[in-house]
Amino acid sequence: MADTYQTAKAIAHHVDLVVAHLAKNIGLEPAIMRVMDRLQIVLQDALDGGDPADMALVLGPGGTEAKLK
């Protein structure tokens, strides 16, 4: 059970960091909505040990995931 908690905590922290990095470019509320819309890839990135700043670039203006909507 402790492993599951630590994993969930690490994933939540990753998501928070992606939002924080993305908010610098597009604002907090749009960043939250963008991350929630693309939550599957953000979670996969967290599990793969990705860099939150890199994920924010992918989700941000001009990024590949920002164009999919």
N, CA, C and O atoms as a printed pandas DataFrame, in Angstrom:
     atom_number atom_name residue_name chain_id  residue_number  x_coord  y_coord  z_coord
0              1         N          MET        A               1    0.812   -1.192    0.000
1              2        CA          MET        A               1    0.000    0.000    0.000
2              3         C          MET        A               1    0.861    1.264    0.000
3              4         O          MET        A               1    0.520    2.242   -0.666
4              5         N          ALA        A               2    1.949    1.252    0.725
5              6        CA          ALA        A               2    2.833    2.418    0.777
6              7         C          ALA        A               2    3.409    2.719   -0.596
7              8         O          ALA        A               2    3.572    3.884   -0.959
8              9         N          ASP        A               3    3.720    1.676   -1.368
9             10        CA          ASP        A               3    4.255    1.889   -2.718
10            11         C          ASP        A               3    3.235    2.588   -3.607
11            12         O          ASP        A               3    3.583    3.476   -4.385
12            13         N          THR        A               4    1.987    2.187   -3.489
13            14        CA          THR        A               4    0.925    2.808   -4.274
14            15         C          THR        A               4    0.783    4.279   -3.894
15            16         O          THR        A               4    0.627    5.132   -4.768
16            17         N          TYR        A               5    0.834    4.577   -2.615
17            18        CA          TYR        A               5    0.733    5.959   -2.155
18            19         C          TYR        A               5    1.890    6.790   -2.696
19            20         O          TYR        A               5    1.675    7.894   -3.194
20            21         N          GLN        A               6    3.105    6.278   -2.605
21            22        CA          GLN        A               6    4.273    7.011   -3.087
22            23         C          GLN        A               6    4.197    7.237   -4.595
23            24         O          GLN        A               6    4.565    8.304   -5.088
24            25         N          THR        A               7    3.723    6.241   -5.315
25            26        CA          THR        A               7    3.570    6.380   -6.763
26            27         C          THR        A               7    2.531    7.449   -7.088
27            28         O          THR        A               7    2.759    8.305   -7.942
28            29         N          ALA        A               8    1.402    7.397   -6.412
29            30        CA          ALA        A               8    0.342    8.391   -6.648
30            31         C          ALA        A               8    0.832    9.794   -6.294
31            32         O          ALA        A               8    0.533   10.756   -7.001
32            33         N          LYS        A               9    1.575    9.910   -5.213
33            34        CA          LYS        A               9    2.111   11.203   -4.801
34            35         C          LYS        A               9    3.088   11.743   -5.844
35            36         O          LYS        A               9    3.061   12.931   -6.164
36            37         N          ALA        A              10    3.946   10.879   -6.371
37            38        CA          ALA        A              10    4.908   11.295   -7.393
38            39         C          ALA        A              10    4.206   11.718   -8.676
39            40         O          ALA        A              10    4.606   12.695   -9.309
40            41         N          ILE        A              11    3.164   10.993   -9.062
41            42        CA          ILE        A              11    2.405   11.338  -10.267
42            43         C          ILE        A              11    1.694   12.677  -10.077
43            44         O          ILE        A              11    1.714   13.517  -10.977
44            45         N          ALA        A              12    1.077   12.885   -8.936
45            46        CA          ALA        A              12    0.394   14.148   -8.667
46            47         C          ALA        A              12    1.377   15.315   -8.694
47            48         O          ALA        A              12    1.056   16.389   -9.202
48            49         N          HIS        A              13    2.554   15.108   -8.157
49            50        CA          HIS        A              13    3.581   16.155   -8.166
50            51         C          HIS        A              13    4.001   16.477   -9.605
51            52         O          HIS        A              13    4.171   17.644   -9.958
52            53         N          HIS        A              14    4.166   15.445  -10.430
53            54        CA          HIS        A              14    4.526   15.632  -11.837
54            55         C          HIS        A              14    3.460   16.458  -12.549
55            56         O          HIS        A              14    3.781   17.386  -13.291
56            57         N          VAL        A              15    2.198   16.121  -12.323
57            58        CA          VAL        A              15    1.092   16.851  -12.949
58            59         C          VAL        A              15    1.109   18.317  -12.498
59            60         O          VAL        A              15    0.930   19.224  -13.311
60            61         N          ASP        A              16    1.323   18.538  -11.209
61            62        CA          ASP        A              16    1.404   19.912  -10.699
62            63         C          ASP        A              16    2.530   20.696  -11.368
63            64         O          ASP        A              16    2.355   21.865  -11.710
64            65         N          LEU        A              17    3.678   20.060  -11.555
65            66        CA          LEU        A              17    4.809   20.742  -12.186
66            67         C          LEU        A              17    4.535   21.046  -13.652
67            68         O          LEU        A              17    4.921   22.106  -14.145
68            69         N          VAL        A              18    3.878   20.137  -14.351
69            70        CA          VAL        A              18    3.524   20.389  -15.753
70            71         C          VAL        A              18    2.594   21.601  -15.825
71            72         O          VAL        A              18    2.786   22.481  -16.664
72            73         N          VAL        A              19    1.595   21.648  -14.956
73            74        CA          VAL        A              19    0.677   22.793  -14.929
74            75         C          VAL        A              19    1.444   24.084  -14.649
75            76         O          VAL        A              19    1.222   25.101  -15.306
76            77         N          ALA        A              20    2.341   24.035  -13.676
77            78        CA          ALA        A              20    3.101   25.245  -13.317
78            79         C          ALA        A              20    3.945   25.739  -14.483
79            80         O          ALA        A              20    3.980   26.938  -14.757
80            81         N          HIS        A              21    4.624   24.829  -15.170
81            82        CA          HIS        A              21    5.445   25.229  -16.317
82            83         C          HIS        A              21    4.571   25.775  -17.443
83            84         O          HIS        A              21    4.906   26.790  -18.053
84            85         N          LEU        A              22    3.464   25.114  -17.718
85            86        CA          LEU        A              22    2.572   25.530  -18.798
86            87         C          LEU        A              22    1.899   26.859  -18.473
87            88         O          LEU        A              22    1.679   27.673  -19.370
88            89         N          ALA        A              23    1.573   27.087  -17.216
89            90        CA          ALA        A              23    0.900   28.322  -16.803
90            91         C          ALA        A              23    1.755   29.553  -17.072
91            92         O          ALA        A              23    1.223   30.650  -17.245
92            93         N          LYS        A              24    3.061   29.387  -17.108
93            94        CA          LYS        A              24    3.940   30.521  -17.407
94            95         C          LYS        A              24    3.653   31.085  -18.795
95            96         O          LYS        A              24    3.829   32.279  -19.033
96            97         N          ASN        A              25    3.210   30.222  -19.708
97            98        CA          ASN        A              25    2.965   30.633  -21.095
98            99         C          ASN        A              25    1.508   30.961  -21.399
99           100         O          ASN        A              25    1.224   31.847  -22.205
100          101         N          ILE        A              26    0.584   30.247  -20.754
101          102        CA          ILE        A              26   -0.815   30.418  -21.157
102          103         C          ILE        A              26   -1.745   30.775  -20.001
103          104         O          ILE        A              26   -2.946   30.927  -20.221
104          105         N          GLY        A              27   -1.244   30.910  -18.803
105          106        CA          GLY        A              27   -2.085   31.230  -17.650
106          107         C          GLY        A              27   -2.513   29.976  -16.906
107          108         O          GLY        A              27   -2.490   28.877  -17.459
108          109         N          LEU        A              28   -2.901   30.147  -15.655
109          110        CA          LEU        A              28   -3.194   29.007  -14.792
110          111         C          LEU        A              28   -4.419   28.210  -15.231
111          112         O          LEU        A              28   -4.334   26.995  -15.410
112          113         N          GLU        A              29   -5.549   28.877  -15.404
113          114        CA          GLU        A              29   -6.764   28.137  -15.747
114          115         C          GLU        A              29   -6.645   27.417  -17.090
115          116         O          GLU        A              29   -7.011   26.244  -17.173
116          117         N          PRO        A              30   -6.145   28.073  -18.153
117          118        CA          PRO        A              30   -5.968   27.348  -19.408
118          119         C          PRO        A              30   -4.965   26.181  -19.267
119          120         O          PRO        A              30   -5.119   25.145  -19.913
120          121         N          ALA        A              31   -3.959   26.361  -18.432
121          122        CA          ALA        A              31   -2.979   25.289  -18.233
122          123         C          ALA        A              31   -3.629   24.083  -17.563
123          124         O          ALA        A              31   -3.398   22.941  -17.960
124          125         N          ILE        A              32   -4.432   24.343  -16.558
125          126        CA          ILE        A              32   -5.134   23.247  -15.881
126          127         C          ILE        A              32   -6.030   22.512  -16.864
127          128         O          ILE        A              32   -6.038   21.281  -16.904
128          129         N          MET        A              33   -6.782   23.263  -17.653
129          130        CA          MET        A              33   -7.698   22.637  -18.618
130          131         C          MET        A              33   -6.939   21.844  -19.679
131          132         O          MET        A              33   -7.374   20.758  -20.065
132          133         N          ARG        A              34   -5.819   22.369  -20.153
133          134        CA          ARG        A              34   -5.030   21.670  -21.166
134          135         C          ARG        A              34   -4.484   20.358  -20.613
135          136         O          ARG        A              34   -4.516   19.329  -21.289
136          137         N          VAL        A              35   -3.980   20.402  -19.376
137          138        CA          VAL        A              35   -3.449   19.186  -18.750
138          139         C          VAL        A              35   -4.565   18.171  -18.525
139          140         O          VAL        A              35   -4.370   16.978  -18.757
140          141         N          MET        A              36   -5.724   18.627  -18.078
141          142        CA          MET        A              36   -6.837   17.706  -17.853
142          143         C          MET        A              36   -7.319   17.097  -19.175
143          144         O          MET        A              36   -7.673   15.919  -19.222
144          145         N          ASP        A              37   -7.332   17.892  -20.242
145          146        CA          ASP        A              37   -7.733   17.381  -21.551
146          147         C          ASP        A              37   -6.760   16.320  -22.063
147          148         O          ASP        A              37   -7.150   15.404  -22.787
148          149         N          ARG        A              38   -5.510   16.453  -21.685
149          150        CA          ARG        A              38   -4.466   15.538  -22.155
150          151         C          ARG        A              38   -3.876   14.719  -21.008
151          152         O          ARG        A              38   -2.694   14.376  -21.021
152          153         N          LEU        A              39   -4.706   14.416  -20.026
153          154        CA          LEU        A              39   -4.233   13.757  -18.815
154          155         C          LEU        A              39   -3.562   12.413  -19.090
155          156         O          LEU        A              39   -2.594   12.059  -18.417
156          157         N          GLN        A              40   -4.055   11.675  -20.052
157          158        CA          GLN        A              40   -3.471   10.359  -20.348
158          159         C          GLN        A              40   -1.991   10.471  -20.709
159          160         O          GLN        A              40   -1.180    9.696  -20.201
160          161         N          ILE        A              41   -1.623   11.407  -21.566
161          162        CA          ILE        A              41   -0.211   11.501  -21.937
162          163         C          ILE        A              41    0.624   12.093  -20.807
163          164         O          ILE        A              41    1.804   11.769  -20.671
164          165         N          VAL        A              42    0.013   12.966  -19.990
165          166        CA          VAL        A              42    0.746   13.526  -18.854
166          167         C          VAL        A              42    1.038   12.425  -17.840
167          168         O          VAL        A              42    2.143   12.359  -17.301
168          169         N          LEU        A              43    0.065   11.566  -17.575
169          170        CA          LEU        A              43    0.280   10.458  -16.648
170          171         C          LEU        A              43    1.302    9.476  -17.192
171          172         O          LEU        A              43    2.156    8.993  -16.448
172          173         N          GLN        A              44    1.226    9.179  -18.474
173          174        CA          GLN        A              44    2.214    8.276  -19.073
174          175         C          GLN        A              44    3.609    8.866  -18.970
175          176         O          GLN        A              44    4.570    8.150  -18.692
176          177         N          ASP        A              45    3.723   10.167  -19.191
177          178        CA          ASP        A              45    5.009   10.845  -19.063
178          179         C          ASP        A              45    5.539   10.728  -17.634
179          180         O          ASP        A              45    6.730   10.503  -17.422
180          181         N          ALA        A              46    4.646   10.884  -16.661
181          182        CA          ALA        A              46    5.051   10.762  -15.253
182          183         C          ALA        A              46    5.563    9.353  -14.964
183          184         O          ALA        A              46    6.592    9.183  -14.309
184          185         N          LEU        A              47    4.846    8.349  -15.450
185          186        CA          LEU        A              47    5.258    6.964  -15.218
186          187         C          LEU        A              47    6.568    6.626  -15.908
187          188         O          LEU        A              47    7.332    5.785  -15.436
188          189         N          ASP        A              48    6.819    7.288  -17.026
189          190        CA          ASP        A              48    8.060    7.053  -17.769
190          191         C          ASP        A              48    9.227    7.875  -17.229
191          192         O          ASP        A              48   10.352    7.749  -17.713
192          193         N          GLY        A              49    8.962    8.719  -16.225
193          194        CA          GLY        A              49   10.027    9.536  -15.653
194          195         C          GLY        A              49   10.370   10.744  -16.486
195          196         O          GLY        A              49   11.507   11.215  -16.466
196          197         N          GLY        A              50    9.398   11.252  -17.220
197          198        CA          GLY        A              50    9.626   12.401  -18.090
198          199         C          GLY        A              50    9.867   13.690  -17.326
199          200         O          GLY        A              50    9.629   13.776  -16.121
200          201         N          ASP        A              51   10.337   14.673  -18.040
201          202        CA          ASP        A              51   10.611   15.995  -17.477
202          203         C          ASP        A              51    9.347   16.851  -17.610
203          204         O          ASP        A              51    8.845   17.029  -18.720
204          205         N          PRO        A              52    8.821   17.389  -16.490
205          206        CA          PRO        A              52    7.607   18.211  -16.567
206          207         C          PRO        A              52    7.743   19.416  -17.496
207          208         O          PRO        A              52    6.775   19.804  -18.151
208          209         N          ALA        A              53    8.926   20.007  -17.558
209          210        CA          ALA        A              53    9.130   21.155  -18.450
210          211         C          ALA        A              53    8.993   20.735  -19.909
211          212         O          ALA        A              53    8.435   21.475  -20.719
212          213         N          ASP        A              54    9.494   19.563  -20.244
213          214        CA          ASP        A              54    9.365   19.064  -21.620
214          215         C          ASP        A              54    7.906   18.776  -21.950
215          216         O          ASP        A              54    7.451   19.079  -23.052
216          217         N          MET        A              55    7.169   18.195  -21.006
217          218        CA          MET        A              55    5.751   17.909  -21.246
218          219         C          MET        A              55    4.987   19.207  -21.426
219          220         O          MET        A              55    4.078   19.274  -22.253
220          221         N          ALA        A              56    5.336   20.242  -20.668
221          222        CA          ALA        A              56    4.674   21.541  -20.821
222          223         C          ALA        A              56    4.921   22.106  -22.217
223          224         O          ALA        A              56    4.033   22.731  -22.797
224          225         N          LEU        A              57    6.114   21.893  -22.759
225          226        CA          LEU        A              57    6.397   22.349  -24.127
226          227         C          LEU        A              57    5.531   21.619  -25.141
227          228         O          LEU        A              57    5.063   22.221  -26.107
228          229         N          VAL        A              58    5.319   20.343  -24.931
229          230        CA          VAL        A              58    4.482   19.547  -25.832
230          231         C          VAL        A              58    3.036   20.038  -25.776
231          232         O          VAL        A              58    2.351   20.072  -26.798
232          233         N          LEU        A              59    2.574   20.418  -24.587
233          234        CA          LEU        A              59    1.193   20.862  -24.416
234          235         C          LEU        A              59    1.000   22.342  -24.734
235          236         O          LEU        A              59   -0.126   22.785  -24.959
236          237         N          GLY        A              60    2.070   23.096  -24.754
237          238        CA          GLY        A              60    1.984   24.539  -24.908
238          239         C          GLY        A              60    1.741   24.998  -26.335
239          240         O          GLY        A              60    1.664   24.186  -27.256
240          241         N          PRO        A              61    1.622   26.304  -26.507
241          242        CA          PRO        A              61    1.410   26.873  -27.836
242          243         C          PRO        A              61    2.507   26.410  -28.805
243          244         O          PRO        A              61    3.698   26.558  -28.531
244          245         N          GLY        A              62    2.088   25.859  -29.915
245          246        CA          GLY        A              62    3.031   25.359  -30.906
246          247         C          GLY        A              62    3.456   23.927  -30.667
247          248         O          GLY        A              62    4.109   23.322  -31.518
248          249         N          GLY        A              63    3.093   23.374  -29.512
249          250        CA          GLY        A              63    3.448   21.986  -29.201
250          251         C          GLY        A              63    2.553   21.008  -29.954
251          252         O          GLY        A              63    1.463   21.370  -30.399
252          253         N          THR        A              64    3.011   19.785  -30.091
253          254        CA          THR        A              64    2.276   18.801  -30.881
254          255         C          THR        A              64    0.907   18.465  -30.290
255          256         O          THR        A              64   -0.052   18.295  -31.043
256          257         N          GLU        A              65    0.789   18.366  -28.972
257          258        CA          GLU        A              65   -0.497   18.027  -28.368
258          259         C          GLU        A              65   -1.450   19.208  -28.339
259          260         O          GLU        A              65   -2.663   19.007  -28.279
260          261         N          ALA        A              66   -0.950   20.415  -28.380
261          262        CA          ALA        A              66   -1.825   21.578  -28.375
262          263         C          ALA        A              66   -2.619   21.670  -29.674
263          264         O          ALA        A              66   -3.670   22.309  -29.712
264          265         N          LYS        A              67   -2.130   21.042  -30.733
265          266        CA          LYS        A              67   -2.759   21.130  -32.054
266          267         C          LYS        A              67   -3.807   20.058  -32.283
267          268         O          LYS        A              67   -4.522   20.123  -33.284
268          269         N          LEU        A              68   -3.933   19.064  -31.392
269          270        CA          LEU        A              68   -4.815   17.927  -31.634
270          271         C          LEU        A              68   -6.297   18.202  -31.458
271          272         O          LEU        A              68   -7.122   17.443  -31.968
272          273         N          LYS        A              69   -6.658   19.256  -30.756
273          274        CA          LYS        A              69   -8.079   19.522  -30.512
274          275         C          LYS        A              69   -8.807   19.928  -31.698
275          276         O          LYS        A              69  -10.009   20.181  -31.628
